[in-house]
Amino acid sequence: MSEFGDLRISDSLTVPAWEISEAFVRASGPGGQNVNKVSSAVQLTWQVAASSLPAALKERFQKLYASRITADGRLILEASEHRSQVQNRQAARARLAEMILKAAAAPKRRIKTKPTAGSVRRRIASKKKRGEVKALRGGVGDED
């Protein structure tokens, strides 16, 4: 069972095994009798704020996955796509590693740009034309 020790994400990132807790529950869906008697689905729980990851990475992770984190700061991943408990554990851990890697990628800095002179000219011209069309509307004078 050494494969379920620390979760290695990259050369520099590792989530220690003690930070991750796993609970095994009965899975729903197809599987016949097996589904009713074997707890093969995995609920992986990870306390994001208390983790040993760098602060900047934790902050990005919490912002990126805010909708998936509970009020008390836990991330709960459920894996039940396989009939085997071992495969579901691997799937849940792989999903967590993928999420952390996605948060680890620093966002690109946005470089401010100005609109081109031509696009400004075209925009102003279309606004003037629209204004002229509106000015020609209405204004029905007295016919007396």
Phi and psi restraints in degrees (value plus and minus 20) as a CYANA .aco file:
   2 SER   PHI     -89.8   -49.8
   2 SER   PSI     -38.7     1.3
   3 GLU   PHI     -88.2   -48.2
   3 GLU   PSI     -36.4     3.6
   4 PHE   PHI    -125.7   -85.7
   4 PHE   PSI      15.0    55.0
   5 GLY   PHI    -104.7   -64.7
   5 GLY   PSI    -150.7  -110.7
   6 ASP   PHI     -83.8   -43.8
   6 ASP   PSI     125.8   165.8
   7 LEU   PHI    -113.4   -73.4
   7 LEU   PSI      88.5   128.5
   8 ARG   PHI    -109.0   -69.0
   8 ARG   PSI      98.7   138.7
   9 ILE   PHI    -116.1   -76.1
   9 ILE   PSI     -66.4   -26.4
  10 SER   PHI    -170.3  -130.3
  10 SER   PSI    -193.0  -153.0
  11 ASP   PHI     -81.4   -41.4
  11 ASP   PSI     -53.5   -13.5
  12 SER   PHI    -124.8   -84.8
  12 SER   PSI     -30.8     9.2
  13 LEU   PHI    -135.4   -95.4
  13 LEU   PSI     107.4   147.4
  14 THR   PHI    -163.8  -123.8
  14 THR   PSI     116.1   156.1
  15 VAL   PHI    -122.7   -82.7
  15 VAL   PSI      97.6   137.6
  16 PRO   PHI     -81.3   -41.3
  16 PRO   PSI     130.1   170.1
  17 ALA   PHI     -80.8   -40.8
  17 ALA   PSI     -52.6   -12.6
  18 TRP   PHI     -90.4   -50.4
  18 TRP   PSI     -36.5     3.5
  19 GLU   PHI    -100.6   -60.6
  19 GLU   PSI     -38.7     1.3
  20 ILE   PHI    -125.8   -85.8
  20 ILE   PSI     111.1   151.1
  21 SER   PHI    -140.3  -100.3
  21 SER   PSI     122.9   162.9
  22 GLU   PHI    -145.2  -105.2
  22 GLU   PSI     116.5   156.5
  23 ALA   PHI    -142.6  -102.6
  23 ALA   PSI     123.8   163.8
  24 PHE   PHI    -129.6   -89.6
  24 PHE   PSI     106.6   146.6
  25 VAL   PHI    -147.3  -107.3
  25 VAL   PSI     145.9   185.9
  26 ARG   PHI     -95.8   -55.8
  26 ARG   PSI     113.7   153.7
  27 ALA   PHI    -105.5   -65.5
  27 ALA   PSI     134.3   174.3
  28 SER   PHI    -118.4   -78.4
  28 SER   PSI     151.8   191.8
  29 GLY   PHI      77.5   117.5
  29 GLY   PSI    -186.5  -146.5
  30 PRO   PHI     -87.1   -47.1
  30 PRO   PSI     137.2   177.2
  31 GLY   PHI     129.8   169.8
  31 GLY   PSI     -22.7    17.3
  32 GLY   PHI      43.4    83.4
  32 GLY   PSI    -161.6  -121.6
  33 GLN   PHI     -82.6   -42.6
  33 GLN   PSI     -51.4   -11.4
  34 ASN   PHI     -74.4   -34.4
  34 ASN   PSI     -59.3   -19.3
  35 VAL   PHI     -85.3   -45.3
  35 VAL   PSI     -49.6    -9.6
  36 ASN   PHI    -104.1   -64.1
  36 ASN   PSI     -36.0     4.0
  37 LYS   PHI    -143.8  -103.8
  37 LYS   PSI     -29.1    10.9
  38 VAL   PHI    -138.2   -98.2
  38 VAL   PSI     110.2   150.2
  39 SER   PHI    -108.4   -68.4
  39 SER   PSI      67.4   107.4
  40 SER   PHI    -121.0   -81.0
  40 SER   PSI     -38.2     1.8
  41 ALA   PHI     -95.5   -55.5
  41 ALA   PSI     128.1   168.1
  42 VAL   PHI    -138.3   -98.3
  42 VAL   PSI     112.8   152.8
  43 GLN   PHI    -130.6   -90.6
  43 GLN   PSI      85.8   125.8
  44 LEU   PHI    -112.4   -72.4
  44 LEU   PSI     108.3   148.3
  45 THR   PHI    -139.3   -99.3
  45 THR   PSI     113.4   153.4
  46 TRP   PHI    -157.7  -117.7
  46 TRP   PSI     105.3   145.3
  47 GLN   PHI    -102.5   -62.5
  47 GLN   PSI      84.5   124.5
  48 VAL   PHI     -86.5   -46.5
  48 VAL   PSI     -70.8   -30.8
  49 ALA   PHI     -84.8   -44.8
  49 ALA   PSI     -52.6   -12.6
  50 ALA   PHI    -110.5   -70.5
  50 ALA   PSI     -14.3    25.7
  51 SER   PHI     -94.4   -54.4
  51 SER   PSI     146.8   186.8
  52 SER   PHI    -111.8   -71.8
  52 SER   PSI      -9.0    31.0
  53 LEU   PHI     -91.4   -51.4
  53 LEU   PSI     138.2   178.2
  54 PRO   PHI     -79.1   -39.1
  54 PRO   PSI     128.0   168.0
  55 ALA   PHI     -77.8   -37.8
  55 ALA   PSI     -62.1   -22.1
  56 ALA   PHI     -83.6   -43.6
  56 ALA   PSI     -59.7   -19.7
  57 LEU   PHI     -87.7   -47.7
  57 LEU   PSI     -61.3   -21.3
  58 LYS   PHI     -81.4   -41.4
  58 LYS   PSI     -62.5   -22.5
  59 GLU   PHI     -83.0   -43.0
  59 GLU   PSI     -65.5   -25.5
  60 ARG   PHI     -83.1   -43.1
  60 ARG   PSI     -61.2   -21.2
  61 PHE   PHI     -81.8   -41.8
  61 PHE   PSI     -65.6   -25.6
  62 GLN   PHI     -85.1   -45.1
  62 GLN   PSI     -55.8   -15.8
  63 LYS   PHI     -91.1   -51.1
  63 LYS   PSI     -61.8   -21.8
  64 LEU   PHI     -88.8   -48.8
  64 LEU   PSI     -58.9   -18.9
  65 TYR   PHI    -135.5   -95.5
  65 TYR   PSI      15.3    55.3
  66 ALA   PHI     -77.8   -37.8
  66 ALA   PSI     -56.3   -16.3
  67 SER   PHI     -93.6   -53.6
  67 SER   PSI     -35.9     4.1
  68 ARG   PHI    -121.0   -81.0
  68 ARG   PSI     -26.0    14.0
  69 ILE   PHI    -118.0   -78.0
  69 ILE   PSI     114.2   154.2
  70 THR   PHI     -93.3   -53.3
  70 THR   PSI     151.6   191.6
  71 ALA   PHI     -81.3   -41.3
  71 ALA   PSI     -52.3   -12.3
  72 ASP   PHI    -109.9   -69.9
  72 ASP   PSI      -7.2    32.8
  73 GLY   PHI      65.9   105.9
  73 GLY   PSI      -1.8    38.2
  74 ARG   PHI    -121.2   -81.2
  74 ARG   PSI     122.9   162.9
  75 LEU   PHI    -122.5   -82.5
  75 LEU   PSI     106.3   146.3
  76 ILE   PHI    -137.4   -97.4
  76 ILE   PSI      99.0   139.0
  77 LEU   PHI    -132.1   -92.1
  77 LEU   PSI     112.4   152.4
  78 GLU   PHI    -135.3   -95.3
  78 GLU   PSI     111.0   151.0
  79 ALA   PHI    -143.5  -103.5
  79 ALA   PSI     100.2   140.2
  80 SER   PHI    -161.4  -121.4
  80 SER   PSI       1.2    41.2
  81 GLU   PHI     -96.3   -56.3
  81 GLU   PSI     -38.6     1.4
  82 HIS   PHI    -129.1   -89.1
  82 HIS   PSI     140.8   180.8
  83 ARG   PHI    -106.6   -66.6
  83 ARG   PSI     -31.2     8.8
  84 SER   PHI    -121.1   -81.1
  84 SER   PSI     116.7   156.7
  85 GLN   PHI     -83.8   -43.8
  85 GLN   PSI     -60.1   -20.1
  86 VAL   PHI     -82.8   -42.8
  86 VAL   PSI     -65.4   -25.4
  87 GLN   PHI     -85.2   -45.2
  87 GLN   PSI     -57.2   -17.2
  88 ASN   PHI     -87.2   -47.2
  88 ASN   PSI     -57.4   -17.4
  89 ARG   PHI     -82.7   -42.7
  89 ARG   PSI     -64.9   -24.9
  90 GLN   PHI     -82.8   -42.8
  90 GLN   PSI     -60.7   -20.7
  91 ALA   PHI     -84.6   -44.6
  91 ALA   PSI     -63.2   -23.2
  92 ALA   PHI     -85.1   -45.1
  92 ALA   PSI     -63.5   -23.5
  93 ARG   PHI     -86.6   -46.6
  93 ARG   PSI     -58.5   -18.5
  94 ALA   PHI     -84.8   -44.8
  94 ALA   PSI     -59.0   -19.0
  95 ARG   PHI     -85.3   -45.3
  95 ARG   PSI     -61.2   -21.2
  96 LEU   PHI     -83.5   -43.5
  96 LEU   PSI     -64.9   -24.9
  97 ALA   PHI     -81.3   -41.3
  97 ALA   PSI     -60.1   -20.1
  98 GLU   PHI     -84.1   -44.1
  98 GLU   PSI     -60.9   -20.9
  99 MET   PHI     -85.2   -45.2
  99 MET   PSI     -62.2   -22.2
 100 ILE   PHI     -86.7   -46.7
 100 ILE   PSI     -60.5   -20.5
 101 LEU   PHI     -82.1   -42.1
 101 LEU   PSI     -60.0   -20.0
 102 LYS   PHI     -83.5   -43.5
 102 LYS   PSI     -59.5   -19.5
 103 ALA   PHI     -93.4   -53.4
 103 ALA   PSI     -46.6    -6.6
 104 ALA   PHI     -92.0   -52.0
 104 ALA   PSI     -46.4    -6.4
 105 ALA   PHI     -89.9   -49.9
 105 ALA   PSI      93.1   133.1
 106 ALA   PHI     -86.5   -46.5
 106 ALA   PSI     115.5   155.5
 107 PRO   PHI     -87.0   -47.0
 107 PRO   PSI     127.1   167.1
 108 LYS   PHI     -89.8   -49.8
 108 LYS   PSI     122.0   162.0
 109 ARG   PHI     -93.1   -53.1
 109 ARG   PSI     113.7   153.7
 110 ARG   PHI    -101.1   -61.1
 110 ARG   PSI     110.8   150.8
 111 ILE   PHI    -120.4   -80.4
 111 ILE   PSI     100.9   140.9
 112 LYS   PHI     -86.0   -46.0
 112 LYS   PSI     117.4   157.4
 113 THR   PHI    -148.3  -108.3
 113 THR   PSI     134.7   174.7
 114 LYS   PHI    -123.8   -83.8
 114 LYS   PSI     130.6   170.6
 115 PRO   PHI     -86.7   -46.7
 115 PRO   PSI     129.2   169.2
 116 THR   PHI     -89.5   -49.5
 116 THR   PSI     139.2   179.2
 117 ALA   PHI     -81.1   -41.1
 117 ALA   PSI     -58.7   -18.7
 118 GLY   PHI     -83.9   -43.9
 118 GLY   PSI     -61.4   -21.4
 119 SER   PHI     -89.1   -49.1
 119 SER   PSI     -55.1   -15.1
 120 VAL   PHI     -85.0   -45.0
 120 VAL   PSI     -65.9   -25.9
 121 ARG   PHI     -78.6   -38.6
 121 ARG   PSI     -67.2   -27.2
 122 ARG   PHI     -82.6   -42.6
 122 ARG   PSI     -59.8   -19.8
 123 ARG   PHI     -84.2   -44.2
 123 ARG   PSI     -66.4   -26.4
 124 ILE   PHI     -83.7   -43.7
 124 ILE   PSI     -62.0   -22.0
 125 ALA   PHI     -81.7   -41.7
 125 ALA   PSI     -63.0   -23.0
 126 SER   PHI     -88.0   -48.0
 126 SER   PSI     -54.6   -14.6
 127 LYS   PHI     -86.3   -46.3
 127 LYS   PSI     -62.0   -22.0
 128 LYS   PHI     -83.9   -43.9
 128 LYS   PSI     -62.1   -22.1
 129 LYS   PHI     -83.4   -43.4
 129 LYS   PSI     -63.0   -23.0
 130 ARG   PHI     -83.5   -43.5
 130 ARG   PSI     -60.8   -20.8
 131 GLY   PHI     -82.2   -42.2
 131 GLY   PSI     -61.0   -21.0
 132 GLU   PHI     -82.8   -42.8
 132 GLU   PSI     -62.0   -22.0
 133 VAL   PHI     -80.4   -40.4
 133 VAL   PSI     -63.7   -23.7
 134 LYS   PHI     -89.0   -49.0
 134 LYS   PSI     -55.1   -15.1
 135 ALA   PHI     -86.6   -46.6
 135 ALA   PSI     -50.3   -10.3
 136 LEU   PHI     -96.8   -56.8
 136 LEU   PSI     -33.6     6.4
 137 ARG   PHI     -95.9   -55.9
 137 ARG   PSI     138.1   178.1
 138 GLY   PHI      40.9    80.9
 138 GLY   PSI    -169.6  -129.6
 139 GLY   PHI      45.0    85.0
 139 GLY   PSI      15.6    55.6
 140 VAL   PHI     -91.2   -51.2
 140 VAL   PSI      99.9   139.9
 141 GLY   PHI    -107.0   -67.0
 141 GLY   PSI     151.7   191.7
 142 ASP   PHI     -90.6   -50.6
 142 ASP   PSI     114.3   154.3
 143 GLU   PHI    -118.8   -78.8
 143 GLU   PSI     -17.2    22.8
